[in-house]
Amino acid sequence: MSRPGHDPVLDRIARVEHADPHSVLGLHKGVVMAWRPGAVALSVLVGGKRIEAERVHPDGLFRATVGDVGDYRLRVRYPDGQSFDLDDPYRFWPTIGELDIHLFNEGRHRDLWHMLGAAVREHQGTKGTSFAVWAPNARSVRVVGDFNSWDGRIHPMRSMGSSGVWEIFLPGIGEGARYKFELLTQAGQLRLKADPMAKAAENPPGTASIVTSSSHEWRDQAWIDQRTASDPLRLPMSTYEVHLGSWRTVPEEGDRPLTYRELAVELVDYVADRGFTHVEMLPVSEHPYTPSWGYQVSSYFAPTARFGSPDDFRALVDAFHQRGIGVLVDWVPAHFPKDDWALARFDGTALYEHADPRQGEHPDWGTLVFNFGRNEVRNFLMASALYWIEELHIDGLRVDAVASMLYLDYSREAGEWVPNQFGGRENLEAVSFLQEVNTVVHAEHPGVLTVAEESTAWPGVSRPVHLGGLGFSAKWNMGWMHDTLEYFSKEPIYRRFHHHELTFGLLYAFTENFVLPLSHDEVVHGKGSLLQKMPGDRWQQLANLRALYGWMWAHPGRQLLFMGCEVAADREWSESRSVDWHLLDAEWHRGVYELVGALNRIQQAEPALWTGDFSPEGFRWIDANDADQSCYSFLRVPVGVDARPVACVANLTPVPRHGYRLGLPSAGDWEVLLNTDATEFAGSGTVVGPVLTTEDRAWHGQPQSTVLTLPPLGIVWLAPR
C-alpha cells in the first residue's frame, strides 16, 4: 500500500520494485525526476545553470522543471556535506535493440556477450558500462558494486518487456569495477548473484564479477589463417593435457602456481620442446572450488583469475599459436554447481536448470543439469562456446561428460528419471543442443575441433549431423584406454591369456574419429600413476611404460597424454602440488621423458603414422595372434599421400626374442626408426638394426621377411629405407 499523500508509482520507485524505472526517472516533457536515496539535496546542471530540485518523496526522489533541454547532469549533496556531480543513468536509451531480444528469445544470438553482461562502451556520447541480465521471473533487478557501495537501492534496472532481460547504462563506470546483480524474487526474497555473462571474475574465494575489456593485440593471424584453410583431421596431432595450477609451481614463493604470463614462456617452451602439436587445458573457466579441477564452472565466459587477467590468458594462447601449437580447453555444458551466488535458481526459480530434480539435479556430482530445451539456456551455452573461440582464440573444445548429457537415466535408478516424449531414455533436447553447437562451430570456424568425452556406445558421435551423428570432430576412446591399461597391468606371465585385449580395439577403431586418452582421470582417486599400474620391479615398470607409449603412438588414433606421465611420475597426481620434476635427475625417468619427445618427432615425420588414423586402409595386421609369446606386429600405411609404410613390432614379455621372423610387404633394407629399449631411453640396449634386410621368404602373409631380435618389454618401429 502507498503512504497517504504519496503517488503509488513513486512509492514503487522508492521501494525499488518498479519494473521500468526509466519511464519515471530521467527527463520527460521538460521535467527531470531523479532518484538518489540518502541525498539531502539535488540540483540539475543545464548549460552552465543550476536548477534546484524539489524533494517529492522522503526516500530520495527529486523533481526539477528544466524545459526543453538535451544533456544535463546532477549535483547531489549528502548529510555529511559532501556533494558530487554525476550523469543521470536514467537519461539514456536502452543499449539493447529489438533484434537482440528477438534473437536471444529464439536462442539464435551468436554473439550474446555483446548484449548481456557488462560491456564498456560509449553510449549517446558518454563513456560508461552497460549492464544486462536475463531474469524473467524477478520482480525487480538492481546492479550493485564498488561504484554504489553495493547499495541495491541506487541503480534499479529496467525490464525489456516480456523478454526477461533487464538493462541499465551507468556512465563513468569502467574497467576493473566489481559488481553483482541484486534480484527481488516473486516471493519477496533478495538474491545477490554474480553475472552469468561476466567476462572476468574475482579470484576465489571472492565471487564478484568484474567489468573488463580487452587491450590485447593478437599476433596469431598467420596461425588462424592456416587453421581455417586446413583440416585438422588430416594433420598429425598429439596432445599434452595440463592442469595449469599444478604443472609447475614456484617453491621460493610458497609453491604458488605460475601465472598465465609465466606459462606463456615456460609451458609453451616445454610443449614445443617435447614435440606436442596441441595442448589441452583442464577447465580454465572460473570455478569456486579448486579441488573440482575446474569441472564445476560458475562463470562460462571468464578465464579463472587464479593465474591472471583475461588478457593474460589471451597472451598465453597467443604464445602457443606463435610456436605453432594448438590450444584446446575443457568445456563443461553438462552441469553446474549449486552455489547460491551463481546460476542456481538464479531469479528465484529454476531458470538455467530443470525444476524437476529428476531432470535438473546430477546424482553423482551434487550439481545441477542445464535445461537444454530452453532457448535462452541453449543460447547462453552456445555463446560460451563461440566466445572461447572468437574472443579467446581457442582452437578446440573438449566437451566433458557427454554421456551424462545423452541419457536421461545416467546414474539414476528406476523411478528417478523422466522418459522422453517417446518413452525412451535418450535426452533428445541435449542431443539437439550438441548437434547445434557442432554444426555452428564447424560452419563458422573451420579448423576448430570439438572433442567428446563420451564413454558409451552411442553411435556416430564423430559423424556429421547431416548423416545422423552428433557432429563432433573426434571422440575419446575410453574402451581402448580401459582395455590397454588392463592388459599392461597384468604380470607378463599371464598376458598370453589376455592377448586380445590389445587387438579388440582394432575391431571398432575406425567407427569414430578416436583420440587415445591417457588422461588425468587415470592417475587420480587411488588409481596411482601410470608407472604404478605397471607390474614387476622398477626396471620392468619403466620398460612397460615405455612399451605402452610406443604402442600408443603407433596405434590408429590421436594421442593424448596427461602432464607428469612423460616423466614417469611415481605417485598419482594431486592438484595441490607440482609435477615431480626432480624425477628427471634420475636416468630411468629421463629416458621416458626423452622417449615421448622422440615419439612425437618420429610420428610427425612419418605420414603413415597419422594420415590413416581414421581409415581402415591405414592399418594392416602382420600378426595379431602370437599369444604364446605376447608379440604383436602391424603395418601403418599412408593414406592419400606418397610415403613409406611403418611396421610396429611389440614384445610384451621381459624375455628377448632372438631370431624372430617378421613378415614385411616389400623387399630391401628396413631401418629402425624406434626401439623403446634403446639406451638413450634408459633401456637395456638390445641391439636391433640399425638396418634390417629382407629375405625373399614369405611370412605372416607377407611376400618378404626378416629376422631380428625383439627387445624385452619393447616396441620397435621399422620403415623401408
N, C-alpha and C positions, 0 to 999 in steps of 0.2 A: 504493500500500500504506500502511496505517496504521502508525504507530510503535508499538513494544511498550509495552503498558500504557496505550494510549490508545484511546478509543472512536472507531471509524471515522466515526461520524456527526459527532462533534466535530471530527475531522480535516477533514472536508469543509467544515464551517463555517469552520475556521481557514484553509483554502485558498481560501475564498470561492468555493466551487463547489457549494454546496448550493442546489438549485432552490427550496426553500421554507424559508428561514432562520427565518421566523416560527413554524414548527411546533416549533422547538427553542428559539429565543430568546424572551424575554419571560416572562410569568407563566403557569405551567402547574401546576395542582394544588398551589398553595401554595409553589412554588419559582420564583424568578427566575433565569433564565440570561441573562447579559449578555455582550455582545461589544464589547470596546474594545481593539483592538490598540495596543500601545505603553504601556498603562497598567501601573503597578506595584501599584496597589491600587484596590479598588472597594467601595463600600458602597451599601446600599439605604436610602433615606429613606422611612419609612412613618409617617404620623400623628405626626410630631414625634420619632420614634425613628430611630436609625441602626443598621442591621444590617450587620456586616462580611461581605463575600462571600469565598468560598474560590476561589482560582485553580485551575481544573480543566484548564487547557491552557496551556502556556507562551506561546502566541502571543496570549493576551489574552481567554480565556474565563473568566468568573467565575460562581459559583453561590451563592445565598443562600436559605435557607428563611425565608419571611416569613408563612406561614399564609394564612388566607382574608382577603385584602385586596382593595381595588378599585384605587385610584390609588397610584402610587409614583413616586419619582424616583431617579436615580442620582447618586452623588458619585464622581468619577473623579480619581485622583491620578497624575501623570506623573513621570518620573525627575527633572525639574528642580525638583520640589517644588510645582509649581502644581496646584491642584485646581479642578474645575468641577462645578457641579450642572446636570443636564440631564434632559430627559424621554427615556425609552427609546422609540425608534421602533418597537420590536418588541412593544409592548403594545397596538398599535392594530389594529382590524379593517380589512379592505380598504375602500378608498373606491370600489371598482368593484363593481357588482352583477351578478347573473347575467343580467339582461335586457340590460344594457350589452354584455356579452360576446356574447350571442346575436345581438343586432342587428349588432354590428360584424363578426362572422364571416360573417353573411349579407350584409354590405355595405349595411345599411339604417340605420345610426346617424346620424340627421340632424344632431345637434349633438356630433359626435365630439370637438371641442375641450374639452368638459366632462369627457370620460372620459380621453383620452390627453393627454400633455404635462405641463406644470406648472400647477397651479391653487392659488392662495392660497385657503384655506378654514379654517373651524372644524370640527374633527372630534373627536367624543367630548369636547366641551367644551374642546378645546385648539386654539389658533391655530397654523397652520403651512402647509406646502405639500405637496400630494400630487404624486407623480411617477409616470408610467406610460408605457410604451413597448411597441410591438409588435416582437418579435424572436423569432419561433418557433423558430429553429434555433440560438439561443445556448445554451451550457451554463450560463452564469450572466450576470447583468447587475447592474451597480452604478451608483449615481448618485454623481457626483463634482462638486465645485465649491468655491467660496470657503469654504463652511461646513465642509468637512472636509479642507482643504489639498490638494484634488484627489487624495486617497488612496483608491484603489479598494477597499481592504480594509474601510473603515469602514462603508459603507452598502450591503450586498448587498440586492437586491430579491427579492421572491417571485414565482414563476411562478403565474399564474392558470390552472392546469390545462392543458388542451390548446388553449386559446385563442391561445397565443403571446404573451400580454400579461404584462408584468412590472410590479409595483406596489410602492410604499412611500409612507408618510406620514412626513414629517420635521417634528416640532414645532419651533416657534421660527424657522423659515425663512420669510422674507417677500420682499416686492418688492425687486428690484434684485440679488438673488443671481445670480451667474453659475454655470452648470452644464453638464455633458455626461453622456452615458451611456458607461460602460466595459463592453464586451461581451467575454466569453470565447467564442470560436468553437469549433465541434466539432473543429477542427484544433489547438486549443490556442493560438490567437493572440489577443492583446488588441487590441481596436479601440476607439478613443476617438471617439465620434460626437456631433455636435450633435443636438438634439431635433428630429425631423421635424415635430412639432406645436408647436414654440416660437412663442409669440405676440410675442416680442421677441428680438432678437439683437444681438450686439456689432457695433460699427461696423467694417467690414472695414479692415485685414486680420485683425482679431480674428474668431474663429469660434465663440465660446461662445454658448450660449443664455442668456437672461435671464428670470428669474421676473418676471412683470408682472401687474398687474390694473388695470382702468380706473377712473378717478375723473371722467372727462369727463361733464359734464351736457349732454346734447343739447338743442338749441333748434330743431330742424328738424321738429317733429311736423306742422306745417301742410304742409310740403313732402311728407313721407311720406304723409300722408292724401291729398293731391292726386294724388300719383303712383299710389297704389293705386286711386284712383277713375277714372283716365284711361287712355286707350290711347295710348302714345307714338307709334304709327304713324299716328295721326290728328291729331298736333300738329306744328307746324313744328320743324325740327331742323337745326342746323348746328353742327359740332363743331370745336373748336380742339385739335389734337393737340400735346402738350407733353412734352418731356423735362425733368423738374424740375431736374436737375443743371446744365443748360446754358441754361435760359431766361434767367436774369439772374444775374449774379454781383456781388460787392462788391469793386471794384478796390482800395479802401483796405485790405482785409484779404486781400491775396494772391489776389484773384479767387475767393474761396470762394463756393460756391452759396448761395442763400437757404435758410433753414430753412423747415420746414412753417409755423411761426407767421408768418414774414415773407411767405411766399407767400399765406397766408390774408388778407393785406392787399393786397399788390401784384399778384399774379396774379389774384385774384378781381376786383379793381377793373378790371384790364386786360381780362379776358374779358367782363365786364359792359359796359364802355365800347365794345368792338368789336362787341357785339350777338350774340355766340355764345350758343346755348341750352345747349350742353354743352361740357365739357372732357373730353378723353381723355388719360390719362397713360400713357406708356410704362411697362413693368412697374415697380411700386414694391415688389414682394415682395423680400425680402433676397436678395442675389446677391453672390458673391465678387469678380467681375471687372467693374470699371466699364465698360471698352470693350464689354462684351456688351450694354450699354444696359438691362440687367435681364432679358434674354431667356434667361439661364442661371440659373435660380432654385435657390437652396439652401434656402430656407425659405418654404413656401407659405402661412404664416399670419402672418408678421411683416412689417410695412412696414419698408423699409430704414431703418437707424439713421443713414444719411448725413445726413439732414435733421432728425433729432429722434426723439422717442419715439412709440410708437403713439398716445398721447393727443394729441400734437402733430399727428399725421396726422388724427385724428378732428376736431380743431379746424379743419383746412383743409377737410375735406369739409363740415363744419357751416357754415362761412363761405360756401362756394359755394351751399349749399341756401338759406341766408337771403337770398341775392341772386337766387334763382330759377333757378339754373344746375345742371344735372345733371352727375354725375361718373361717367365710365367709366374702368376700368383694364384694361390688357392683362393677360390671364391665360394662362399657358403650361403646359397639361397635356400637351403633345406630347412633351416630353423634359426631361432634367435633366443637370447636369454630372457629371463623373466624380470630383470632389474626394473624397479618401479620408475626410474628416471628415464628409461629408454623407450623402446617400441611397445612394450606390453601394455594392453588396454590403454592405448595412447590417449584417446579422448573420453575415457571412462567406459568405453565399450570395446569389444573385440574387433579392432579396426584392421590391423595387419594380420591377425591370426583368426582362426575359426572360433566361434563362440562355443561350439560343442567340443568338450575336451577329448572326445573320441577321434576328432579330426584335428584339433588345434593344439594338442599337447604331445610332446615326444616322450614316451615312457623310459627310454634308455638314458637320455641326457638331461632330463629335467628342464627342457626348453619348450618353446612354442613353435608351432608349424605355420608357415605362411598360408594365407588363403589365396591359392593360385587361381581361383575362379573370379576374383575381384579385379576389375580392370585397373583401378588405381594402384593396387598392390603389384600386379604384373608390371605396370609401367615403372613403378619405383625400382623393382629389381632389374628390369631391362635397362633402365637409365644407369644403374650402378655398373652393370657390365660394360656399357658403352663409355661411361666416364673413365674407367680404368684404362680403356683402350685409347680414347680420343684425347683425354686431358693428361694422363699419366704415361702414355705411350707404351703400355704393356703389350706384349706380343702374343699372349695366350692366357686363357683362364682354365685352370684345373678345377672342375666343379666337384665339390666334396659331397659325399653321402648321397649319390644319385639314387641308389637302391631305396633309401628311406623315402624318397620323393615319389618313386614309381608305384609303390604298393601301399594301399590303404591299411593293410593288416601288418605292416612292417613292425616286428617286435610286439605284436598285440595278440592276445588270446581271443577265442570266440566270444562275441558279445562286446568286445572292446573297440570295435571299428564299425564304420558305416559304409556299406557297399555303394558302388557307383550306380548310376541310373539304370544300368543293365543287370545289376545284381552281382557284379564282379568285384575283384579285389584291386584292379588297376586304378590308379589315380589319374583319371582322364584329364583333369584340369592341369595337373603337374606335367603330364606328357605333352599336352598342347603348349604349355609355357616353355618347356625345354626346346621343343621344336621351333617355336617362335624366336627364342634367343639365338639358337644356332643359325637359323635362316637369316636373321637380321645381321648378326655379326659377320657371317661369311659374305653376305652380299655387300655390306657397306665397308668392310675392312678385309679385302682379300689378303691372304697370307697369315692372318691371325688364327691361332689354334684354339680350339675348345677341346678339353680332355675330360672324360668322365671317369670318376672313381665309382665303378659300378660292379658289385660283387655277385650278381646273379646271372642267370642265363637269358636275360631279356634280349630278344633278337634285334639286330640292326641298330645297336647303339651308335656305331660309327658309320652308318649308311645314310645317304641323303634323305631328307624329309620327303622329297617327291617320289622316293622309292619305298616309302613307308617306314623309314628309320627315324631315329631321334636327331640325327644331323650332326653329331659330334665329329670332330676331326679324328679322334682316337679314343681308346678305352684302356684303362689299366687292366692288365691280365692277372687278376687275382688268383685264378686257378693255376696258372704257370708258377706264380710265386709260391703258393702253398705246396704244390707237388715237388717243386725243385728243392725248397728248403727241407721238406720232409725227407726227401731222398738223401740230401747231403748230411742230414743229422744222423743217419744210420752209420753204425760201425761198418767199415768196408767189407768185413767178412759176411755181412748179411745183405749187402747191396744187390747181389745177384738174384735175391728173391723179390726185389723191388725194382728190377731193371726198367720196367715200362712206365714207372712214374715219371721218368725223364722223356720217354718217347710219346706219352699220351698227348701232351700239349700240341704236338705236330698234327694231330687229327683235326684240330679246330683252329690252328694258328692263323689261318687266312680267312676266317669267318668275320673278323673285325680287324680294324687297324689298331694293333695292340702296342701298348707300352709295357715293358717288362720292369715292374717296380720292386726294388729292394729299398723300401721307404722307411720313414720314421716309425710307422706302425709296427714294423718287425723288430724294433730294438727298444721297446718300452714295455711297461706294465708286467715286469717279471719275465719277459721273453729273453732277456740277455742280449748281448751284442751278436752280430753275425759270427764273429770269431768264436764266441762261447757256444754257439749252436753246433760247431764242428766237433766231431769225435776225435779221440786219440790224444797223444801228448802234444806239447806246444808246436813241435815241428809239423806234425800231421795236421793240426788245426790250421796253421798258416798255409800249408800246401793245399789243403782242402779249400780254403778261402780263395787262394789264387786260381784254383781249378774252377771254382764256382764262377768267378769273374770271367775267366777265359771262355767258359761255356756260354755264359750270358751274352757276352759281346759278339759271339759268333751266331747266336740263335736269332731267327727271324723276329723282328720287333724292335722297338726303340728302348734304349737302356735308360734307367733312372736309378741313381744311387744316392742314398742319404749321406749327409756330411758325417765324417768320422769313420764311415765304413772303408774309406780309401786309406786310412792309416791303421786298419785292423784294430779298431777300438776293442779293448778287453774288458769293458764294462758297459752296461746298457746306457742309453742316452738319458740325460736329465736336462730339462730346460733351465735349471738353476746353475749350471756350470758350463764352462767352455769345453770344446773338444780337447781331448788329451793329446795336445801337440807334442808333448815331451816324448811320446812313443817313437817319434821319428828319429830320436837319438839311438834307437835300437835297430840293428841291421835288418832283422826279420820284418819289423814293421815298415821300415823304409823300403824294403823290397816290394811289399804290397802297394805302397804309395807309387813307386816307380812303375809297377805293372799297370795300374789304372791309367797313368799318362800314356804308356805305350799302347794300350788297348785303344784309346781314343785316337791316337795318331795313326796307327795302322788301319783301323777301321775306316777312317775318313779318307785314307789314301787308296782304299780298295773298294770300288763301286759294287763289287759282288756282295759286299757285306751290308749294303743298305738299299740298293736300288730294288731289290726283290723282297723287302721286309713284309709287304702286304700282298704278295703274289705267289701262288704255289709254284710258278715257273722258276722262282728264285731259290728253291730248296730241293735237294735230292739226297735221300739216304744212300750212303755207301754200305754201311752195315748197322742196322738197328737192333740186331738180335744176339750179339755176343755177350749174353748174360753171364756165362760162366767166368769170363774174365773181366766183367764190368767195363767193357770197352764199347765205345760208340764212334762212328765216323759218318760224316755227311759232307755234302758239297753245297756251298753257296754260289749261285750262278747269277751273273749280272743280267738285269732286265732292262731293255731299251737303250743300252749303251754298249759300245765296243770295249770290253775289258776282260780281264782274265778271271777264271773261277778261283775260289779259295776252298781248300779242303780243311775240315776241322776233325781232329782225332783226339779222343779222350780216353785216358786210362784212369779209372776212379778207384783203384786199389793202391796200397803203398808198395806194391811189388813191381819193379821194372819189367816190361815185356820185351825181351830180346827177340830179334828175328821175327817181328810182327809183320806179316804181309798185308799190304793195303792196296786195294784196287783204286786205280785212277783213270780218268777219262781220256787222257792224251799222253803221247809219248814225249820223252825228253827229260830235261832237268827240272825238278821242282825245288824251289828254295824254301827254307824255313823262315816264315815271317814272324812266328811267335813260338816260344817254348816257356810255359809258365814255371818250369823247373830250372830255368837258367840262373846262373849265379848272380846276374845283375838284378834279379828279383829275389835274391836270398834263397834260391832253391838249391838242390843238391848238385846241380851242374851236370845232369845227364846229357851226354852229347847226342844231338840229333842234327845231322847235316853238317855244315850249313846248306849243302845241296844234296838232293836225292835224285838218282837217275832211275827211270822206269825200265822194266823188262817187258818184252813182248809176250807177256803171260797174263791171260785173263784171270781176274779175281774179283770177288764181290760184285759180279755182274758188270765189271768194267773191262775194257779191252786191254788195259795195261795194269801193271802193278809194280810196287817197290817194297823193299824190306827195310825196316827201321827199328830202332829201339824206342819204345814208348816210356817216357819218364814216369816215376811213381807219383800217383795223385797229380797227374799233369795233363795239360792241354797243349796240343801242337797245331799250329796253322801252317798250311803249305800252299804255294801258288806256283804255276808254271813260270819258269824264268823267262 
